[in-house]
């Protein structure tokens, strides 16, 4: 266990994946509030934007899978963070429906890249450990991955707690005095900070493994 916890690649990968999962959860949960209270668009547009993300994600996975053999998977994994980063940044700078649609396209590409590469990266961390110590520790690594991934709920809970504490926004039935600002915080600003952290750890991972 001590050897595993001293593995920097484990921490770089685990924290990066945790950040992605938190950002993804908040994007999907916060989008309906953002559309309704920040953009003032009809609620059915949530299905349009989420549908756009998921369709582009599927296309991105299909396209990426064809090139995993020819492109370093570590680079694909890093690029996924870049796409999610710029997708959120676009909506932060341009608070309108068109920006959100373009952002949905960019986010879909990034999520697809992530889904096509992240499990392979996790396996590589285990393979590198085996080559170094010649001990099979797959189960231990997977347990640590699962523990770190389950921290998702804690951080998402903190995001909702801060939204309530700062803006008085509890739910769609109790929206507080600044629902637009609350929705932007939940859907854009908090996930953006989290994905910046994930991107930095992904860069550290790439530097160490390459």
Number of C-alpha atoms within 10 A of each C-alpha: 9 6 8 16 12 10 12 14 25 20 18 20 22 22 22 26 26 23 27 26 22 25 27 19 16 22 21 14 14 20 23 23 23 27 24 19 21 19 16 13 15 11 14 11 15 18 12 12 22 19 14 19 24 18 15 21 25 18 15 20 20 14 15 21 15 10 12 14 9 7 11 12 20 21 15 20 26 24 19 26 28 18 21 30 23 16 25 25 15 18 22 19 9 12 14 15 16 11 17 23 18 17 26 26 22 24 29 28 27 29 24 25 30 25 18 24 22 20 12 14 17 18 14 16 18 22 15 13 21 14 10 9 10 10 9 13 15 14 10 13 20 14 11 17 19 13 13 15 18 14 16 20 13 10 17 20 14 12 19 20 15 17 23 17 11 14 19 17 23 16 13 12 7 11 18 17 11 14 23 20 18 28 25 23 23 24 28 23 18 20 27 23 15 19 26 18 17 28 26 16 22 26 19 17 21 17 10 11 11 9
